[in-house]
Amino acid sequence: MKYLILEFVYYTVLLSLLSSAFLNFLYKDSNESLLLFAGSLCIVFSEVIQYAFFYVSEETILNVMCYALLVFGFLFFYIYAIQGKSKDMQRISMSSRL
C-alpha cells in the first residue's frame, strides 16, 4: 500500500511537470522552454515504455528505448541549465565593460 501511494505521488509530480513545461512553452515560445518541454516529454514517455516493458512484454528493445529516452530527457535538462547560465554570464561580462 505504501508503494502504491508513493508511485501515485511520483506520477502526479511527473505529469504536473509535463503540464507546466508545456504551458511554459506555449507562453514563452523560446528555446529554453522548448528544451524543458522536450526533456519532460522524454522522461514521461520513458516511464510509459517502462510500464509496457514490465507489464506487457519483456522485449529488450523496449528496455533500450526506455533508458535512451531517459538519458535524452536528462540531457535536455542539462542543456537547459547550461544554456541559461551561459546567457547570464554573457550579460555580466557585457555590463562590466561599460
Secondary structure by P-SEA (a helix, b strand, c coil): caaaaaaaaaaaaaaaaaaaaaaaaaacccaaaaaaaaaaaaaaaaaaaaaaaccccccaaaaaaaaaaaaaaaaaaaaaaaaaaaaaaaaaaaaaac
